[in-house]
């Protein structure tokens, strides 16, 4: 589902593309032997945080960088990197693969070992590649309270099968028709719930409904921080219903120098789902700036 990653209209795409084409990409900075790496992101806070991290670790490695303001949605950012208007952007392996195939989820996106090579193959004709993934996963998860998990012995989605008929599922209004939500839970796991309650997209209504018992299972996002901050239990997707949406660096081959690859790899080895979830909360709840929380976290990890 991850509705945060929708498409922009053609007019919006053209407007942003014109602005980017004026600034160019991979230009050589004055007095520097290394080209400037231009970094873009969508207007999704998590990607803004990671784009700022990319900029900071590359600066630390001695590369001139330019971090663009948020550009819009994937329908703007991916064409921008394909056409050389930016050099680097953070994306999500499975969702990117679906976008590159006309918005249709791809079987190769079920696991990260197949998603990244499929992304690489689809982007190769543009001179773009995808580097090794981070450990940070942002995908739909189905969560229960810790009390429910303990009472019903729930650890995986498969383990819910014996009790699903006694549980109410909560989620966004489109959940009953979206393949990654109620239909997928029924098809892949054989889960038939007692009922469904229409809530919001992993937001405060969903959190409140799970906490107060209106629903016993709710769809959230793995990295938005709500699972950890509320001591919920995200059930393991043991049959890979959801895509392998690990955060990955998408980069033009012309910008992927060994030093750039090494700097990004060092970051991705430490960037976990728990880490990005906490940073997301600092931005969404504590109202800090993405670049500020990125810089503080990198410093705490010894990366800058």
Residue pairs with C-beta under 8 A, 6 or more apart in sequence:
1 140
1 172
1 174
1 175
1 178
1 180
1 181
1 201
1 219
2 92
2 95
2 138
2 139
2 140
2 221
2 245
3 172
3 201
4 44
4 201
5 42
5 44
5 73
5 74
5 92
5 95
5 99
6 73
7 73
7 74
7 75
7 103
8 16
8 72
8 73
8 75
8 76
12 72
12 76
13 72
13 75
13 76
13 79
16 71
16 72
16 76
16 80
17 76
17 79
17 80
17 83
17 85
20 40
20 68
20 71
20 80
20 85
20 86
21 85
23 38
23 66
23 68
23 85
24 38
24 85
25 36
25 38
25 84
25 85
25 86
25 87
25 252
26 35
26 36
26 37
26 38
26 84
26 87
26 252
26 254
26 255
27 35
27 36
28 34
28 35
28 36
29 35
29 36
29 64
32 64
34 62
34 63
34 64
34 257
35 64
35 254
35 255
36 63
36 64
36 65
36 66
37 58
37 63
37 64
37 65
37 66
37 87
37 88
37 255
37 260
38 65
38 66
38 68
38 85
38 86
38 87
38 88
39 51
39 54
39 55
39 58
39 65
39 66
39 67
39 68
39 86
39 87
39 88
39 89
40 51
40 68
40 71
40 77
40 80
40 81
40 85
40 86
40 88
40 89
41 47
41 48
41 50
41 51
41 68
41 70
41 71
41 77
41 89
41 90
42 48
42 70
42 71
42 72
42 73
42 74
42 76
42 77
43 70
43 71
43 72
43 73
44 70
45 280
45 283
45 284
45 290
46 138
46 223
46 276
46 279
46 280
47 70
47 89
47 90
47 91
48 70
48 283
48 290
48 291
49 276
49 279
49 280
49 283
49 290
49 293
49 294
50 90
50 247
50 271
50 276
50 294
51 67
51 89
51 90
51 290
52 67
52 290
52 291
52 294
52 295
53 267
53 271
53 294
53 297
53 298
54 65
54 67
54 88
54 90
54 249
54 264
54 267
55 65
55 67
56 294
56 295
56 298
56 303
56 304
57 263
57 264
57 266
57 267
57 298
57 303
57 304
58 65
58 260
58 263
58 264
59 65
59 304
60 263
60 303
60 304
61 259
61 260
61 262
61 263
62 259
63 259
63 260
63 263
67 291
68 86
71 77
71 80
71 86
74 91
74 95
74 96
74 99
75 99
77 86
77 89
77 91
78 89
78 91
78 96
78 99
78 100
78 250
80 86
80 89
81 87
81 88
81 89
81 126
81 128
81 250
81 251
81 252
82 123
82 126
82 128
83 126
84 127
84 252
84 254
87 251
87 252
87 254
87 255
88 249
88 250
88 251
88 252
88 255
89 249
89 250
90 247
90 248
90 249
90 250
91 130
91 247
91 248
91 250
92 138
92 139
92 243
92 245
92 246
92 247
92 248
93 109
93 112
93 115
93 116
93 119
93 130
93 133
93 243
93 244
93 245
93 246
93 248
94 105
94 106
94 109
94 110
94 115
94 139
94 242
94 243
94 244
94 245
95 109
95 243
95 245
96 119
96 130
96 248
96 250
97 106
97 108
97 109
97 115
97 118
97 119
97 122
97 243
98 104
98 105
98 106
98 109
98 243
100 119
100 122
100 123
101 122
105 179
105 180
105 243
106 118
108 114
108 115
108 117
108 118
109 115
109 118
109 243
109 244
110 240
110 243
110 244
111 240
111 244
112 133
112 244
112 246
115 243
115 244
115 246
116 130
116 132
116 133
116 248
119 130
119 248
119 250
120 129
120 130
123 129
123 130
123 250
127 252
127 253
127 254
128 250
128 251
128 252
128 253
129 250
129 251
129 252
129 253
129 256
130 248
130 249
130 250
130 251
131 248
131 249
131 250
131 251
131 256
131 261
131 264
131 265
131 268
132 248
132 265
132 268
133 246
133 247
133 248
133 268
134 246
134 247
134 248
134 267
134 268
134 269
134 271
134 272
135 246
135 268
135 269
135 270
135 271
135 272
135 273
136 223
136 246
136 247
136 271
136 272
136 273
136 275
136 276
137 222
137 223
137 244
137 245
137 246
137 247
137 273
138 221
138 222
138 223
138 224
138 245
138 247
138 273
138 276
139 221
139 222
139 237
139 242
139 243
139 244
139 245
140 180
140 181
140 202
140 219
140 220
140 221
140 222
140 242
141 219
141 220
141 221
141 222
141 227
141 234
141 235
141 237
141 242
142 157
142 169
142 185
142 217
142 218
142 219
142 220
142 234
142 235
142 237
143 210
143 217
143 218
143 219
143 220
143 226
143 227
143 232
143 233
143 234
143 235
144 152
144 154
144 210
144 216
144 217
144 218
144 232
144 233
144 235
145 210
145 211
145 216
145 231
145 232
145 233
146 231
146 232
146 233
148 154
148 167
148 216
148 233
149 155
149 233
149 235
152 159
152 160
152 163
153 159
154 160
154 163
154 233
154 235
155 233
155 235
155 236
156 235
156 236
156 237
156 238
157 185
157 189
157 191
157 235
157 236
157 237
157 238
157 239
157 241
158 189
158 238
158 239
159 235
160 167
160 189
160 191
160 217
160 235
161 189
161 190
161 191
164 191
164 192
164 193
164 194
165 192
165 193
165 194
166 194
167 193
167 194
167 215
167 216
167 217
168 193
168 194
168 195
168 196
168 197
168 214
168 215
168 216
168 217
169 175
169 182
169 185
169 193
169 195
169 196
169 197
169 215
169 216
169 217
169 218
169 219
170 196
170 197
170 198
170 199
170 206
170 209
170 210
170 214
170 215
170 217
170 218
170 219
171 181
171 182
171 196
171 198
171 199
171 206
171 218
171 219
172 181
172 198
172 199
172 200
172 201
172 202
172 219
173 198
174 181
175 181
175 182
175 196
175 198
175 219
176 182
176 183
176 196
177 183
178 184
180 241
180 242
180 243
181 219
182 193
182 196
184 241
185 191
185 193
185 241
186 192
188 239
188 241
189 239
189 241
193 217
197 209
197 214
197 215
199 205
199 206
199 209
199 215
199 218
200 206
202 219
202 220
202 221
202 224
202 226
206 218
206 219
206 220
206 226
207 218
207 220
207 226
207 230
208 214
209 215
209 218
210 216
210 217
210 218
210 230
210 232
211 230
220 226
220 227
220 232
220 234
222 234
222 273
222 277
223 273
223 276
223 277
223 280
224 277
224 280
224 281
224 284
225 277
225 278
225 280
225 281
225 284
225 285
226 232
227 233
227 234
227 277
228 274
228 277
228 278
229 281
247 268
247 271
247 276
249 264
249 268
251 260
251 264
266 303
267 298
267 303
270 301
270 303
275 297
279 293
279 294
279 297
282 288
282 293
283 289
283 290
283 293
295 304
298 304
